[in-house]
Amino acid sequence: MITTVTEPGALGQVYDTVLRPSFPPTERTAREVFVDGGASGRFDVLGAYEGDACVGAIVGQRFDGAMLVVWLAVGGAARGGGTGSALITAGLERWVTLPGVQLVLGEVERPDLFEAHPDHGDPARRLAFYARLGAGALTLPYYPPPSREGMPRIPGLLLVALATKDSAPLPRALGPEETDAVRTYLLAAMGEPVEGDAQTAAAFEALDDLMLLPLDEYPAVPLPPGVALP
């Protein structure tokens, strides 16, 4: 069963049983921030349950015309059983149909930069999973903002469009409303570029000619300044 989760105790269970084991500290917020965000509606949390046990979750956050999948994870025992597919389907159907939302975004580690991890997953398998959904990679050198104060950036992730209002085949250019939605997200996530911050400046410069590529063409997505392939 997949259901929305808003009660603080249930949100704490989602964090403890799904998010904490699935993401390193650099990629998840503090427990109290997650619980407060889910209870207040800042995070839209969908949980997958077997009986009373939460076995997976997808979490979205809205940035005007863009919805970001902040976290998607399935507990180890439930992996490979279709729970992840059911969660992403439920989340995308819920969010892409919201009035004003142009696209649903997600963050994916590049397989050419990140290796598989026994607890945190395999980037190549994750990319293939999203490719089967028809997702596309945005051609901007992306880094996710730190999940909490004092944590470093993780430059070199892909920003992908998991679902869009426009169903035209890939590759394609983003429309003006889609580009505005991505810009709004970047402003909220990164802030305005400041002098000396080449990585943020490069991301905003890429908005001038933004494309959406099939995920198997992700090597064509530029890397942030200062990041090189191993």
URHUJO-V745573 format. One line per field, one symbol per residue. ss: DSSP state (a for helix, b for strand, c for the rest). A space follows every 10 residues. Layout:
BEGIN
ss->???
END
This chain:
BEGIN
ss->cbbbcccaaa aaaaaaaaaa aaccaaaccc aaaaaaaaaa cccbbbbbbb ccbbbbbbbb bbbccbbbbb bbbbcaaacc ccaaaaaaaa aaaaaccccc ccbbbbbbcc ccccccbccc bcaaaaaaaa aacccbbbcc cbbbcccccc cccbbbbbbb bbbbcccccc cbbccaaaaa aaaaaaaaaa cccccccaaa aaaaaaaaac bbbbaaaaaa cccccccccc
END
